[in-house]
């Protein structure tokens, strides 16, 4: 446990960057989902 406390700062830094990447990935998927939903709505309303 003593060894891990030394590299705790590095792990926190990598975790934060990983969290940012994950958030970006989730946000991207969310945006894509919204766009697809809007396109589907436009298709149905145009008919």
N, C-alpha and C positions, 0 to 999 in steps of 0.2 A: 504493500500500500504506500510505503514511503517513496518508492521510485515514481509511481504514477503522479504523486502530488507535484513533482518537479516539472513534468511535461503537461501539467494541467492547463497552463496558459496557452500552450500550442494547440491542445485539443479544443479549447474554447474558441480559439481563432478559426480553426478549421471547421468547427461545428457551425459557427456563425456564417461562414462563407457557404457551407453546405446548405444551411437553412435558407440563405438568400437564393441559392440556385434552385432549391426545392420550391420556394415561394414563387420564383419566376416561372418555373415549369408548371406549377398548379395554376398560376394566373394566366399563363399562355393557353393552357387547356380550357380554362374557364371562358376566356375570350373567344376561342375557336368554337366552343359549345354555343355561346351566345350568338355568334355570327351565323352558325348553322341554323339555330332556332329562328333567327330573324329571316334568313333566306327561305326557310320552310314556310313561315307565316306569309311572306311576300308571295310565294308561289301559290298558296291556297287562296289568298285574297285576290290575286290577279285572275284566277279562274272564275 
